[in-house]
Each structure stands twice: as C-alpha cells, then as structure tokens.
Amino acid sequence: MGAVDPFFGLDERLVADTPEARQARQDQEDASGEAETDIPVYQLAGFEVTNYADDVAQVNVVLRVSESAQLLLAPTPLRWEAGDWHYVYPPNGDPGFRAIDASYGFIEWAGV
C-alpha cells in the first residue's frame, strides 16, 4: 500500500467497486494529460476501529504528512469484497480529512 494512494489513486486492488469510484477513475483518465500538482506524502501514524461487521467496517486512520509532520484524521469506510477489505470511495469524492493535534487514543503505527 505504500506505493499506492488509496484515497486519490483509486487503485482497483484497494478501492471497492462502486459507481462513484468508477466515475472518479474515468474522470482521472480523462484528465490524465493535465499537469499534476505536488501530492503530499502520507505515512500511517495510527488507527482505531470504530465499527465492524462481517462485511463492513469503519476505521479512523491517522496520517502524518511527511513534509510538515501535520496529523490528519482520515475516516475510512471499508467493505469486504473479493476476499479483502477495500476502501469505499465517498459519494461526494471528499475523503473527509481533518487536522488533529495528537494521535492519543489511537493504536500507534510507525514505519521506517
């Protein structure tokens, strides 16, 4: 997952198959010739599972923006599909990131 952006990359291996995700993929393909802006690098800093059932889950993911060390909370709806958990792309296209001050209360996660 480190090589793929599940929120904006819409990688079919990570994102649930929904009409919104299919439309967003098509929109990205249509705009593929346009210049890309600087995309921040995120690192997983923590998480909490807030809701879980057999085929759906809600996980709040804490991301650290590498350049600034700012923390973002990313509400992450998941759906069990094709033998794995997949991110459910939001109907309005907004992943709902919001800045937070600290990752207290979350299960901490750190990479290299």
N, CA, C and O atoms as a Tinker XYZ file with bonds, in Angstrom:
   448  protein
     1  N      0.817000   -1.192000    0.000000    73     2
     2  CA     0.000000    0.000000    0.000000    64     1     3
     3  C      0.861000    1.256000    0.000000    63     2     4     5
     4  O      0.388000    2.325000   -0.385000    81     3
     5  N      2.101000    1.146000    0.420000    73     3     6
     6  CA     2.958000    2.319000    0.456000    64     5     7
     7  C      3.195000    2.927000   -0.904000    63     6     8     9
     8  O      3.514000    4.112000   -1.003000    81     7
     9  N      3.046000    2.140000   -1.960000    73     7    10
    10  CA     3.274000    2.655000   -3.307000    64     9    11
    11  C      1.990000    3.134000   -3.964000    63    10    12    13
    12  O      2.014000    3.599000   -5.104000    81    11
    13  N      0.876000    3.027000   -3.262000    73    11    14
    14  CA    -0.418000    3.366000   -3.847000    64    13    15
    15  C     -1.151000    4.323000   -2.923000    63    14    16    17
    16  O     -1.122000    4.152000   -1.705000    81    15
    17  N     -1.799000    5.317000   -3.482000    73    15    18
    18  CA    -2.599000    6.247000   -2.701000    64    17    19
    19  C     -4.052000    5.781000   -2.746000    63    18    20    21
    20  O     -4.726000    6.001000   -3.753000    81    19
    21  N     -4.563000    5.136000   -1.674000    73    19    22
    22  CA    -5.915000    4.593000   -1.734000    64    21    23
    23  C     -6.997000    5.659000   -1.785000    63    22    24    25
    24  O     -8.108000    5.389000   -2.241000    81    23
    25  N     -6.690000    6.860000   -1.329000    73    23    26
    26  CA    -7.711000    7.903000   -1.306000    64    25    27
    27  C     -7.870000    8.580000   -2.653000    63    26    28    29
    28  O     -8.990000    8.890000   -3.058000    81    27
    29  N     -6.779000    8.813000   -3.350000    73    27    30
    30  CA    -6.850000    9.533000   -4.621000    64    29    31
    31  C     -6.424000    8.683000   -5.811000    63    30    32    33
    32  O     -6.770000    8.995000   -6.951000    81    31
    33  N     -5.676000    7.609000   -5.556000    73    31    34
    34  CA    -5.186000    6.766000   -6.631000    64    33    35
    35  C     -6.248000    5.864000   -7.223000    63    34    36    37
    36  O     -6.156000    5.479000   -8.389000    81    35
    37  N     -7.256000    5.520000   -6.435000    73    35    38
    38  CA    -8.368000    4.685000   -6.879000    64    37    39
    39  C     -7.919000    3.344000   -7.438000    63    38    40    41
    40  O     -8.543000    2.801000   -8.349000    81    39
    41  N     -6.848000    2.821000   -6.893000    73    39    42
    42  CA    -6.326000    1.530000   -7.318000    64    41    43
    43  C     -7.383000    0.458000   -7.066000    63    42    44    45
    44  O     -7.891000    0.323000   -5.953000    81    43
    45  N     -7.705000   -0.295000   -8.098000    73    43    46
    46  CA    -8.762000   -1.310000   -8.004000    64    45    47
    47  C     -8.447000   -2.410000   -7.003000    63    46    48    49
    48  O     -9.351000   -3.118000   -6.559000    81    47
    49  N     -7.165000   -2.564000   -6.636000    73    47    50
    50  CA    -6.804000   -3.570000   -5.634000    64    49    51
    51  C     -7.169000   -3.110000   -4.228000    63    50    52    53
    52  O     -7.229000   -3.925000   -3.307000    81    51
    53  N     -7.418000   -1.790000   -4.051000    73    51    54
    54  CA    -7.662000   -1.228000   -2.724000    64    53    55
    55  C     -9.018000   -0.560000   -2.566000    63    54    56    57
    56  O     -9.509000   -0.418000   -1.447000    81    55
    57  N     -9.628000   -0.150000   -3.668000    73    55    58
    58  CA   -10.869000    0.627000   -3.614000    64    57    59
    59  C    -12.042000   -0.241000   -4.059000    63    58    60    61
    60  O    -11.981000   -0.903000   -5.095000    81    59
    61  N    -13.112000   -0.229000   -3.261000    73    59    62
    62  CA   -14.307000   -1.016000   -3.567000    64    61    63
    63  C    -14.903000   -0.582000   -4.905000    63    62    64    65
    64  O    -14.802000    0.578000   -5.304000    81    63
    65  N    -15.514000   -1.525000   -5.571000    73    63    66
    66  CA   -16.142000   -1.259000   -6.857000    64    65    67
    67  C    -17.511000   -0.627000   -6.622000    63    66    68    69
    68  O    -18.487000   -1.317000   -6.329000    81    67
    69  N    -17.565000    0.692000   -6.755000    73    67    70
    70  CA   -18.817000    1.442000   -6.596000    64    69    71
    71  C    -18.986000    2.345000   -7.812000    63    70    72    73
    72  O    -18.010000    2.627000   -8.508000    81    71
    73  N    -20.206000    2.804000   -8.082000    73    71    74
    74  CA   -20.391000    3.740000   -9.197000    64    73    75
    75  C    -19.539000    5.007000   -9.037000    63    74    76    77
    76  O    -19.017000    5.535000  -10.019000    81    75
    77  N    -19.401000    5.487000   -7.801000    73    75    78
    78  CA   -18.614000    6.707000   -7.562000    64    77    79
    79  C    -17.139000    6.479000   -7.872000    63    78    80    81
    80  O    -16.488000    7.341000   -8.463000    81    79
    81  N    -16.612000    5.333000   -7.479000    73    79    82
    82  CA   -15.200000    5.035000   -7.757000    64    81    83
    83  C    -14.974000    4.869000   -9.259000    63    82    84    85
    84  O    -13.968000    5.337000   -9.792000    81    83
    85  N    -15.909000    4.201000   -9.942000    73    83    86
    86  CA   -15.772000    4.044000  -11.401000    64    85    87
    87  C    -15.800000    5.392000  -12.094000    63    86    88    89
    88  O    -15.016000    5.626000  -13.014000    81    87
    89  N    -16.691000    6.286000  -11.672000    73    87    90
    90  CA   -16.759000    7.616000  -12.278000    64    89    91
    91  C    -15.486000    8.414000  -11.995000    63    90    92    93
    92  O    -14.968000    9.095000  -12.880000    81    91
    93  N    -14.989000    8.330000  -10.776000    73    91    94
    94  CA   -13.765000    9.057000  -10.421000    64    93    95
    95  C    -12.577000    8.539000  -11.230000    63    94    96    97
    96  O    -11.736000    9.327000  -11.663000    81    95
    97  N    -12.499000    7.218000  -11.439000    73    95    98
    98  CA   -11.431000    6.652000  -12.275000    64    97    99
    99  C    -11.529000    7.191000  -13.697000    63    98   100   101
   100  O    -10.520000    7.551000  -14.305000    81    99
   101  N    -12.766000    7.245000  -14.229000    73    99   102
   102  CA   -12.966000    7.760000  -15.581000    64   101   103
   103  C    -12.553000    9.225000  -15.651000    63   102   104   105
   104  O    -11.912000    9.648000  -16.614000    81   103
   105  N    -12.919000    9.999000  -14.636000    73   103   106
   106  CA   -12.540000   11.421000  -14.596000    64   105   107
   107  C    -11.026000   11.567000  -14.577000    63   106   108   109
   108  O    -10.480000   12.454000  -15.234000    81   107
   109  N    -10.338000   10.699000  -13.823000    73   107   110
   110  CA    -8.870000   10.752000  -13.772000    64   109   111
   111  C     -8.270000   10.408000  -15.127000    63   110   112   113
   112  O     -7.312000   11.046000  -15.566000    81   111
   113  N     -8.828000    9.407000  -15.787000    73   111   114
   114  CA    -8.324000    9.034000  -17.114000    64   113   115
   115  C     -8.526000   10.174000  -18.099000    63   114   116   117
   116  O     -7.647000   10.460000  -18.913000    81   115
   117  N     -9.688000   10.830000  -18.028000    73   115   118
   118  CA    -9.970000   11.939000  -18.929000    64   117   119
   119  C     -9.014000   13.105000  -18.708000    63   118   120   121
   120  O     -8.699000   13.839000  -19.644000    81   119
   121  N     -8.553000   13.276000  -17.476000    73   119   122
   122  CA    -7.663000   14.389000  -17.138000    64   121   123
   123  C     -6.196000   13.970000  -17.111000    63   122   124   125
   124  O     -5.353000   14.729000  -16.635000    81   123
   125  N     -5.876000   12.780000  -17.610000    73   123   126
   126  CA    -4.522000   12.244000  -17.468000    64   125   127
   127  C     -3.461000   13.094000  -18.146000    63   126   128   129
   128  O     -2.293000   13.011000  -17.765000    81   127
   129  N     -3.809000   13.892000  -19.118000    73   127   130
   130  CA    -2.834000   14.736000  -19.793000    64   129   131
   131  C     -2.547000   16.033000  -19.069000    63   130   132   133
   132  O     -1.619000   16.755000  -19.436000    81   131
   133  N     -3.326000   16.340000  -18.049000    73   131   134
   134  CA    -3.135000   17.589000  -17.317000    64   133   135
   135  C     -1.957000   17.466000  -16.364000    63   134   136   137
   136  O     -1.652000   16.378000  -15.875000    81   135
   137  N     -1.301000   18.586000  -16.103000    73   135   138
   138  CA    -0.155000   18.599000  -15.184000    64   137   139
   139  C     -0.626000   18.292000  -13.770000    63   138   140   141
   140  O     -1.662000   18.788000  -13.326000    81   139
   141  N      0.147000   17.470000  -13.070000    73   139   142
   142  CA    -0.189000   17.152000  -11.690000    64   141   143
   143  C      0.443000   18.165000  -10.759000    63   142   144   145
   144  O      1.531000   18.679000  -11.019000    81   143
   145  N     -0.248000   18.442000   -9.682000    73   143   146
   146  CA     0.311000   19.319000   -8.662000    64   145   147
   147  C      1.092000   18.475000   -7.677000    63   146   148   149
   148  O      1.026000   17.247000   -7.724000    81   147
   149  N      1.821000   19.107000   -6.797000    73   147   150
   150  CA     2.557000   18.363000   -5.785000    64   149   151
   151  C      1.584000   17.610000   -4.898000    63   150   152   153
   152  O      0.670000   18.197000   -4.319000    81   151
   153  N      1.785000   16.331000   -4.798000    73   151   154
   154  CA     0.941000   15.481000   -3.964000    64   153   155
   155  C      1.710000   15.187000   -2.689000    63   154   156   157
   156  O      2.834000   14.692000   -2.757000    81   155
   157  N      1.132000   15.480000   -1.520000    73   155   158
   158  CA     1.857000   15.224000   -0.276000    64   157   159
   159  C      2.100000   13.734000   -0.060000    63   158   160   161
   160  O      1.364000   12.885000   -0.564000    81   159
   161  N      3.137000   13.442000    0.693000    73   159   162
   162  CA     3.445000   12.065000    1.061000    64   161   163
   163  C      2.890000   11.842000    2.456000    63   162   164   165
   164  O      3.178000   12.608000    3.376000    81   163
   165  N      2.091000   10.789000    2.611000    73   163   166
   166  CA     1.485000   10.463000    3.897000    64   165   167
   167  C      2.154000    9.233000    4.481000    63   166   168   169
   168  O      2.597000    8.344000    3.754000    81   167
   169  N      2.221000    9.194000    5.791000    73   167   170
   170  CA     2.669000    7.983000    6.480000    64   169   171
   171  C      1.629000    7.635000    7.524000    63   170   172   173
   172  O      1.148000    8.507000    8.247000    81   171
   173  N      1.286000    6.370000    7.603000    73   171   174
   174  CA     0.350000    5.903000    8.608000    64   173   175
   175  C      0.951000    6.128000    9.990000    63   174   176   177
   176  O      2.071000    5.696000   10.260000    81   175
   177  N      0.207000    6.805000   10.865000    73   175   178
   178  CA     0.686000    7.099000   12.219000    64   177   179
   179  C     -0.138000    6.385000   13.290000    63   178   180   181
   180  O      0.337000    6.204000   14.412000    81   179
   181  N     -1.358000    5.980000   12.962000    73   179   182
   182  CA    -2.197000    5.297000   13.928000    64   181   183
   183  C     -3.558000    4.973000   13.330000    63   182   184   185
   184  O     -3.876000    5.363000   12.207000    81   183
   185  N     -4.353000    4.248000   14.114000    73   183   186
   186  CA    -5.697000    3.889000   13.647000    64   185   187
   187  C     -6.561000    3.485000   14.824000    63   186   188   189
   188  O     -6.061000    3.205000   15.913000    81   187
   189  N     -7.860000    3.457000   14.591000    73   187   190
   190  CA    -8.816000    2.885000   15.526000    64   189   191
   191  C     -9.973000    2.323000   14.722000    63   190   192   193
   192  O    -10.413000    2.929000   13.745000    81   191
   193  N    -10.460000    1.175000   15.132000    73   191   194
   194  CA   -11.626000    0.565000   14.505000    64   193   195
   195  C    -12.837000    1.057000   15.292000    63   194   196   197
   196  O    -12.958000    0.785000   16.486000    81   195
   197  N    -13.733000    1.782000   14.621000    73   195   198
   198  CA   -14.887000    2.349000   15.317000    64   197   199
   199  C    -16.167000    1.548000   15.113000    63   198   200   201
   200  O    -17.107000    1.659000   15.901000    81   199
   201  N    -16.202000    0.741000   14.057000    73   199   202
   202  CA   -17.382000   -0.063000   13.780000    64   201   203
   203  C    -16.944000   -1.249000   12.936000    63   202   204   205
   204  O    -16.114000   -1.114000   12.037000    81   203
   205  N    -17.515000   -2.423000   13.237000    73   203   206
   206  CA   -17.122000   -3.613000   12.496000    64   205   207
   207  C    -18.303000   -4.563000   12.394000    63   206   208   209
   208  O    -19.019000   -4.792000   13.370000    81   207
   209  N    -18.498000   -5.110000   11.211000    73   207   210
   210  CA   -19.460000   -6.179000   10.974000    64   209   211
   211  C    -18.794000   -7.155000   10.007000    63   210   212   213
   212  O    -17.640000   -6.966000    9.621000    81   211
   213  N    -19.518000   -8.185000    9.624000    73   211   214
   214  CA   -18.915000   -9.205000    8.757000    64   213   215
   215  C    -18.373000   -8.648000    7.442000    63   214   216   217
   216  O    -17.319000   -9.079000    6.975000    81   215
   217  N    -19.086000   -7.692000    6.842000    73   215   218
   218  CA   -18.674000   -7.231000    5.512000    64   217   219
   219  C    -18.441000   -5.727000    5.409000    63   218   220   221
   220  O    -18.148000   -5.234000    4.320000    81   219
   221  N    -18.562000   -4.988000    6.503000    73   219   222
   222  CA   -18.270000   -3.552000    6.503000    64   221   223
   223  C    -17.540000   -3.188000    7.792000    63   222   224   225
   224  O    -17.711000   -3.830000    8.828000    81   223
   225  N    -16.733000   -2.155000    7.701000    73   223   226
   226  CA   -16.022000   -1.660000    8.879000    64   225   227
   227  C    -15.771000   -0.171000    8.699000    63   226   228   229
   228  O    -15.716000    0.335000    7.578000    81   227
   229  N    -15.622000    0.510000    9.804000    73   227   230
   230  CA   -15.238000    1.922000    9.796000    64   229   231
   231  C    -13.957000    2.022000   10.614000    63   230   232   233
   232  O    -13.932000    1.663000   11.791000    81   231
   233  N    -12.898000    2.510000    9.984000    73   231   234
   234  CA   -11.608000    2.663000   10.636000    64   233   235
   235  C    -11.195000    4.121000   10.505000    63   234   236   237
   236  O    -11.213000    4.681000    9.409000    81   235
   237  N    -10.825000    4.730000   11.611000    73   235   238
   238  CA   -10.255000    6.072000   11.555000    64   237   239
   239  C     -8.748000    5.910000   11.461000    63   238   240   241
   240  O     -8.127000    5.295000   12.328000    81   239
   241  N     -8.169000    6.457000   10.417000    73   239   242
   242  CA    -6.741000    6.342000   10.167000    64   241   243
   243  C     -6.100000    7.703000   10.439000    63   242   244   245
   244  O     -6.594000    8.733000    9.982000    81   243
   245  N     -4.997000    7.696000   11.188000    73   243   246
   246  CA    -4.229000    8.918000   11.411000    64   245   247
   247  C     -3.046000    8.888000   10.449000    63   246   248   249
   248  O     -2.256000    7.944000   10.441000    81   247
   249  N     -2.940000    9.936000    9.644000    73   247   250
   250  CA    -1.853000   10.057000    8.675000    64   249   251
   251  C     -0.949000   11.216000    9.067000    63   250   252   253
   252  O     -1.419000   12.265000    9.507000    81   251
   253  N      0.341000   11.016000    8.905000    73   251   254
   254  CA     1.310000   12.098000    9.124000    64   253   255
   255  C      1.742000   12.589000    7.752000    63   254   256   257
   256  O      2.192000   11.810000    6.911000    81   255
   257  N      1.598000   13.897000    7.538000    73   255   258
   258  CA     2.053000   14.499000    6.294000    64   257   259
   259  C      3.558000   14.665000    6.422000    63   258   260   261
   260  O      4.033000   15.437000    7.256000    81   259
   261  N      4.305000   13.949000    5.604000    73   259   262
   262  CA     5.757000   13.861000    5.768000    64   261   263
   263  C      6.462000   15.213000    5.784000    63   262   264   265
   264  O      7.358000   15.425000    6.601000    81   263
   265  N      6.079000   16.125000    4.904000    73   263   266
   266  CA     6.785000   17.397000    4.800000    64   265   267
   267  C      6.603000   18.285000    6.031000    63   266   268   269
   268  O      7.513000   19.027000    6.402000    81   267
   269  N      5.441000   18.212000    6.659000    73   267   270
   270  CA     5.131000   19.139000    7.749000    64   269   271
   271  C      4.944000   18.460000    9.107000    63   270   272   273
   272  O      4.887000   19.140000   10.132000    81   271
   273  N      4.849000   17.150000    9.127000    73   271   274
   274  CA     4.559000   16.374000   10.336000    64   273   275
   275  C      3.149000   16.647000   10.871000    63   274   276   277
   276  O      2.819000   16.221000   11.978000    81   275
   277  N      2.319000   17.351000   10.100000    73   275   278
   278  CA     0.929000   17.571000   10.485000    64   277   279
   279  C      0.208000   16.226000   10.525000    63   278   280   281
   280  O      0.485000   15.341000    9.716000    81   279
   281  N     -0.716000   16.081000   11.471000    73   279   282
   282  CA    -1.515000   14.868000   11.574000    64   281   283
   283  C     -2.896000   15.106000   10.984000    63   282   284   285
   284  O     -3.521000   16.139000   11.226000    81   283
   285  N     -3.355000   14.149000   10.219000    73   283   286
   286  CA    -4.686000   14.210000    9.632000    64   285   287
   287  C     -5.462000   12.972000   10.039000    63   286   288   289
   288  O     -4.923000   11.865000   10.056000    81   287
   289  N     -6.725000   13.164000   10.363000    73   287   290
   290  CA    -7.627000   12.051000   10.624000    64   289   291
   291  C     -8.375000   11.761000    9.327000    63   290   292   293
   292  O     -8.984000   12.652000    8.735000    81   291
   293  N     -8.320000   10.515000    8.899000    73   291   294
   294  CA    -8.994000   10.100000    7.668000    64   293   295
   295  C    -10.026000    9.035000    8.010000    63   294   296   297
   296  O     -9.669000    7.880000    8.241000    81   295
   297  N    -11.311000    9.413000    8.044000    73   295   298
   298  CA   -12.338000    8.399000    8.246000    64   297   299
   299  C    -12.312000    7.442000    7.051000    63   298   300   301
   300  O    -12.356000    7.876000    5.900000    81   299
   301  N    -12.240000    6.144000    7.332000    73   299   302
   302  CA   -12.005000    5.178000    6.262000    64   301   303
   303  C    -13.058000    4.079000    6.299000    63   302   304   305
   304  O    -12.919000    3.107000    7.041000    81   303
   305  N    -14.110000    4.233000    5.499000    73   303   306
   306  CA   -15.101000    3.163000    5.406000    64   305   307
   307  C    -14.537000    2.028000    4.549000    63   306   308   309
   308  O    -13.932000    2.266000    3.504000    81   307
   309  N    -14.745000    0.802000    5.003000    73   307   310
   310  CA   -14.228000   -0.367000    4.302000    64   309   311
   311  C    -15.356000   -1.351000    4.023000    63   310   312   313
   312  O    -16.336000   -1.429000    4.763000    81   311
   313  N    -15.192000   -2.098000    2.937000    73   311   314
   314  CA   -16.157000   -3.137000    2.584000    64   313   315
   315  C    -15.391000   -4.388000    2.178000    63   314   316   317
   316  O    -14.410000   -4.304000    1.438000    81   315
   317  N    -15.835000   -5.558000    2.662000    73   315   318
   318  CA   -15.223000   -6.817000    2.289000    64   317   319
   319  C    -15.671000   -7.146000    0.870000    63   318   320   321
   320  O    -16.865000   -7.255000    0.591000    81   319
   321  N    -14.700000   -7.303000   -0.017000    73   319   322
   322  CA   -15.006000   -7.513000   -1.432000    64   321   323
   323  C    -13.870000   -8.321000   -2.062000    63   322   324   325
   324  O    -12.698000   -7.994000   -1.875000    81   323
   325  N    -14.203000   -9.340000   -2.783000    73   323   326
   326  CA   -13.211000  -10.154000   -3.498000    64   325   327
   327  C    -12.119000  -10.670000   -2.565000    63   326   328   329
   328  O    -10.946000  -10.710000   -2.937000    81   327
   329  N    -12.510000  -11.068000   -1.347000    73   327   330
   330  CA   -11.574000  -11.692000   -0.436000    64   329   331
   331  C    -10.654000  -10.760000    0.326000    63   330   332   333
   332  O     -9.660000  -11.210000    0.894000    81   331
   333  N    -10.966000   -9.448000    0.354000    73   331   334
   334  CA   -10.120000   -8.499000    1.085000    64   333   335
   335  C    -10.941000   -7.256000    1.417000    63   334   336   337
   336  O    -12.025000   -7.048000    0.872000    81   335
   337  N    -10.404000   -6.432000    2.325000    73   335   338
   338  CA   -11.035000   -5.172000    2.675000    64   337   339
   339  C    -10.663000   -4.114000    1.647000    63   338   340   341
   340  O     -9.495000   -3.970000    1.285000    81   339
   341  N    -11.671000   -3.372000    1.178000    73   339   342
   342  CA   -11.469000   -2.319000    0.191000    64   341   343
   343  C    -12.062000   -1.005000    0.707000    63   342   344   345
   344  O    -13.119000   -0.989000    1.338000    81   343
   345  N    -11.369000    0.078000    0.428000    73   343   346
   346  CA   -11.815000    1.428000    0.781000    64   345   347
   347  C    -13.050000    1.778000   -0.038000    63   346   348   349
   348  O    -13.075000    1.568000   -1.251000    81   347
   349  N    -14.073000    2.310000    0.622000    73   347   350
   350  CA   -15.290000    2.734000   -0.069000    64   349   351
   351  C    -15.146000    4.217000   -0.401000    63   350   352   353
   352  O    -15.212000    5.077000    0.477000    81   351
   353  N    -14.949000    4.494000   -1.682000    73   351   354
   354  CA   -14.773000    5.870000   -2.144000    64   353   355
   355  C    -16.025000    6.673000   -1.796000    63   354   356   357
   356  O    -17.138000    6.227000   -2.074000    81   355
   357  N    -15.856000    7.864000   -1.186000    73   355   358
   358  CA   -17.032000    8.630000   -0.755000    64   357   359
   359  C    -17.863000    9.140000   -1.936000    63   358   360   361
   360  O    -17.307000    9.532000   -2.962000    81   359
   361  N    -19.186000    9.134000   -1.793000    73   359   362
   362  CA   -20.062000    9.576000   -2.886000    64   361   363
   363  C    -19.750000   10.988000   -3.383000    63   362   364   365
   364  O    -19.896000   11.270000   -4.572000    81   363
   365  N    -19.322000   11.874000   -2.484000    73   363   366
   366  CA   -19.033000   13.251000   -2.907000    64   365   367
   367  C    -17.568000   13.457000   -3.300000    63   366   368   369
   368  O    -17.177000   14.568000   -3.659000    81   367
   369  N    -16.753000   12.395000   -3.234000    73   367   370
   370  CA   -15.352000   12.488000   -3.619000    64   369   371
   371  C    -14.431000   13.078000   -2.572000    63   370   372   373
   372  O    -13.221000   13.152000   -2.787000    81   371
   373  N    -14.976000   13.498000   -1.450000    73   371   374
   374  CA   -14.180000   14.117000   -0.384000    64   373   375
   375  C    -13.878000   13.078000    0.688000    63   374   376   377
   376  O    -14.802000   12.586000    1.337000    81   375
   377  N    -12.587000   12.725000    0.894000    73   375   378
   378  CA   -12.277000   11.705000    1.886000    64   377   379
   379  C    -12.488000   12.163000    3.330000    63   378   380   381
   380  O    -12.395000   11.347000    4.248000    81   379
   381  N    -12.766000   13.435000    3.546000    73   379   382
   382  CA   -13.104000   13.899000    4.889000    64   381   383
   383  C    -11.922000   14.057000    5.823000    63   382   384   385
   384  O    -12.087000   13.984000    7.041000    81   383
   385  N    -10.723000   14.273000    5.277000    73   383   386
   386  CA    -9.553000   14.509000    6.122000    64   385   387
   387  C     -9.803000   15.720000    7.004000    63   386   388   389
   388  O    -10.430000   16.692000    6.584000    81   387
   389  N     -9.302000   15.648000    8.236000    73   387   390
   390  CA    -9.315000   16.838000    9.091000    64   389   391
   391  C     -8.074000   16.802000    9.976000    63   390   392   393
   392  O     -7.633000   15.736000   10.407000    81   391
   393  N     -7.530000   17.964000   10.233000    73   391   394
   394  CA    -6.325000   18.065000   11.053000    64   393   395
   395  C     -6.649000   17.723000   12.501000    63   394   396   397
   396  O     -7.710000   18.077000   13.016000    81   395
   397  N     -5.712000   17.026000   13.151000    73   395   398
   398  CA    -5.828000   16.747000   14.581000    64   397   399
   399  C     -4.500000   17.117000   15.237000    63   398   400   401
   400  O     -3.463000   17.184000   14.578000    81   399
   401  N     -4.553000   17.355000   16.539000    73   399   402
   402  CA    -3.357000   17.788000   17.261000    64   401   403
   403  C     -2.452000   16.646000   17.686000    63   402   404   405
   404  O     -1.234000   16.815000   17.738000    81   403
   405  N     -3.016000   15.497000   17.988000    73   403   406
   406  CA    -2.215000   14.385000   18.504000    64   405   407
   407  C     -2.907000   13.069000   18.175000    63   406   408   409
   408  O     -4.094000   13.043000   17.852000    81   407
   409  N     -2.160000   11.991000   18.259000    73   407   410
   410  CA    -2.714000   10.678000   17.953000    64   409   411
   411  C     -3.043000    9.889000   19.220000    63   410   412   413
   412  O     -3.163000    8.664000   19.179000    81   411
   413  N     -3.188000   10.591000   20.344000    73   411   414
   414  CA    -3.552000    9.915000   21.595000    64   413   415
   415  C     -4.883000    9.203000   21.430000    63   414   416   417
   416  O     -5.812000    9.730000   20.818000    81   415
   417  N     -4.965000    7.995000   21.983000    73   415   418
   418  CA    -6.193000    7.225000   21.901000    64   417   419
   419  C     -6.254000    6.313000   20.697000    63   418   420   421
   420  O     -7.132000    5.454000   20.615000    81   419
   421  N     -5.340000    6.485000   19.765000    73   419   422
   422  CA    -5.295000    5.635000   18.585000    64   421   423
   423  C     -4.211000    4.566000   18.781000    63   422   424   425
   424  O     -3.263000    4.768000   19.540000    81   423
   425  N     -4.355000    3.457000   18.105000    73   423   426
   426  CA    -3.292000    2.459000   18.099000    64   425   427
   427  C     -2.187000    3.030000   17.234000    63   426   428   429
   428  O     -2.388000    3.256000   16.041000    81   427
   429  N     -1.024000    3.266000   17.818000    73   427   430
   430  CA     0.056000    3.918000   17.079000    64   429   431
   431  C      0.686000    2.956000   16.087000    63   430   432   433
   432  O      0.754000    1.748000   16.311000    81   431
   433  N      1.142000    3.531000   14.983000    73   431   434
   434  CA     1.786000    2.755000   13.930000    64   433   435
   435  C      2.934000    3.595000   13.419000    63   434   436   437
   436  O      2.782000    4.800000   13.216000    81   435
   437  N      4.059000    2.987000   13.213000    73   435   438
   438  CA     5.213000    3.725000   12.703000    64   437   439
   439  C      5.932000    2.874000   11.678000    63   438   440   441
   440  O      6.032000    1.655000   11.815000    81   439
   441  N      6.426000    3.531000   10.660000    73   439   442
   442  CA     7.191000    2.845000    9.628000    64   441   443
   443  C      8.660000    3.163000    9.786000    63   442   444   445
   444  O      9.102000    3.704000   10.799000    81   443
   445  N      9.382000    2.820000    8.780000    73   443   446
   446  CA    10.832000    3.027000    8.786000    64   445   447
   447  C     11.151000    4.504000    8.645000    63   446   448
   448  O     12.322000    4.884000    8.628000    81   447
